[in-house]
Amino acid sequence: MVKHTGDLLVLCVAMLASIAILSKGAMAEDQSKGPIFLNIDHASICGSNLDSLRQAFTSVGLGSDYGGPHANGVTHMALLGFENGSYLELIAPQNAGKVAGSGWSNLMAGDAGPCAWAISSQDIGEDVARLKAAGVPVSGPEDGSRKRPDGMSVEWQTANLGSGAPGTTLPFLIQDRTPRAWRVQPTESLKDSGLTGFAMIVVGVRDLNAASALFEKAFNWQPPVIEEHGDFDAKLAYFPGMHVILATPLRAGRGWLAERLQKFGDSPAAFLLSARDFSAVSKKFHLSGNKTWFQQQVSWFDEHKLNGWRIGVVGQ
């Protein structure tokens, strides 16, 4: 069940940024000994055209680096690399309209924007075994790769948790097979920006209690705390000290979130970034809609320039 009390939104975010989550030790630990902390590897923005995605983010001051085509022959990507090593991936079909073969086909074709998220694994085989033992459906590991513009091949393994497309509700696991520095470097447009990485993944869900129970089972978390926010047209469930907020529509069948869930199903609805200096970042990027979520400030990039996608910043 979900508790209806207030709490801090980004409790221990600075500490969590330095913890290797789903590490060998954490995953080997018996669930009764405590919660498992998640290290966000990256989060993805899906669209039908990569140039359009990149232009939208450039328009709000977030210029991206082209990352190259994936080995699946279907998609390619650009990225915004943060100083803590995480990154925002912009992913789209290599050929316009040809999205078959990707788990995110519907999300790309519909220009969904936020569509998936991944967490780092230090031992993906061990992590998969632990999650299966906890009763969480897991597929993989599977090999993946992409070729950078300089011709270098970047390789990894992934495993999908739960049902649906990878990373749409529960995150997917990713472990590098080549050095991580080959996969991501801090992006020039983010240097001295004050943006340091991800604070929160906001996952849109139709059944808040069922989704909460899934995260509690997978990662041995305590039930979330709840707030209702008319500005976001959603009831929000925050797991204290973790990087996850679940969001469900305040009004059944009405509002932007209800429409999104109807079109795309459960999937990330917004990404919140962390800021070294919230006030300075707000001014630099002309953020707006400043509200308080779980006793922390939240402001947003211009969603009109971002095709309606919700990308925000959390104050610490």
Buried (B, 14 or more C-beta within 10 A) or exposed (E): EBEEEEBBBBBEBEEBBEEEBBBEEBBEBEBEEEBBBBBBBBBBBBBBBBEBBBEBBEBBBBBBBBBBBBBBEBBBBBBBBBBBBBBBBBBBBBEEEBBEEBBBBBBBBBBBBBBBBBBBBBBBEBBBBBBEEBEBEBBBBEEBBBBBEEEEEBBBBBBBBBEBBBBBBBBBBBBBBEEBEBBBEBBEBBEEBBBBBBBBBBBBBBEBBEBBBBBBBBBBBEBBBBBEBEEBBBBBBBBBBBBBBBBBBBEEEEBBBBEBBEEBBBBBBBBBBBBEEBEEBBEBBEBEBBBEBBEBBBBBBBBEBBBEBBBBBBBB
